[in-house]
Amino acid sequence: MARTVAPPPTKFGQRPLQAKPAGGTPRVAPPPTKFARAAGLQAKPVQSLRSPRAAPPPTRFAAAGRGAARTVQRASLERHPFSSTTQKTVTLSKGQHRRHIIPHHLMKAALQAWGTAHKTTAGLQALLDRLNNHVPNLIPGEGVQNSAMGMISTWSERKLDAVDVGTSTPSDLSTLFSTPSGFYQDRQKAMLTPVTSVFGSDPTLSSSSESAYAYALNITDSTDFDWPGGTKMELQAWLEAYHGFQSLEKNAADFDPDGLMAVCNYFLSLTAPSGHH
C-alpha cells in the first residue's frame, strides 16, 4: 500500500528536530557537540518548540575514530539509478517517487568526506550504491511533495547560512521562508505557511531572535529526514543511523575503516519502520 502523506504541519513535526547553535556564527559548532545535541531526541511538533534542546551524547559511534589525517583529495561519487531488484520491490503508483528516509545526499557526502580524509575512493561507490538500494530506507510517496521538500531544504539551508543571528529579527526569519525558489513554489508555500505563521503567533519565538533562529533551523532540518511513522524505539534507531552519517561527514578523519563500516552496517541492519507501507 502506498504511503499516506500527512498534511504539511504534521509532516514538518514528524521528526525530532535538531537544535543548532543560535549564537555567534550560524551553524558552526564543534562537530561532536553538534552530533550529541541532535541524538536521541523525541518527536514533537515544531509548533511546540520553545528553545533549543539538548540530549545526552550517543554511544554507538562515539569510539569509532582513530584520527586519520585530513587531505584535500575528493572521492568522486555519483548517484546511480536504483537497481532493477529495488525497482521491482519498491513499486510506484502514478505520481510517486521512491523517497529516502535518510537522504542519499547525506550518505554520499559522508562517504565522500571519508574518501577525501583517507586518500582513497576504493569500494566507496559500490558501498554508496548498496546504501542507496537499502529497501527499508525507501518509501513510495507523493513525488511533487518530495520534490518541493527537497527544494525547501536546498534554498533554506543556503539562506540560513548567511543569516547573522545577532541582528536578524523573528520577522526577518519569517520573511526568509515566505519567498520559495525552484520547482513547485506553490506547493512549497502551502507547506511552509502553517509552520512559518508560528513566528508571529508564538510569544517566545516572536520575542527571541535566538529561539526564532533555532525554530528556523528546525524547519530546514525537517525537510531532510523523511519519517513515515513508527514506534518510539524505531524512530530512535533510525535517528541514530541518520546522526551517524552526519558525524561521519563532519568528522571523517576520526573514523578508521572499521568506524566507517560500523556506521554503514548499522544503517543496513535497520528494518522498515512500522509506519512504512
Secondary structure, DSSP 8 states (H G I E B T S, - for coil): -------HHHHHHSS-------SSSTT---HHHHHHHHTT-----GGG--S-------STTTT--------S-----------HHHHHHS---TTEEEEESS-HHHHHHHHHHHHHHHT--TTHHHHHHHHHT-GGGEEEEEHHHHHHHHHHHHHHHHHHHT--TTT--HHHHHHHTTS--SS-HHHHHHHHHHHHTHHHHSHHHHH-HHHHHHHHHHHHHHTT-------HHHHHHHHHHHHHHHHHHHTGGG--HHHHHHHHHHHHH----TT--
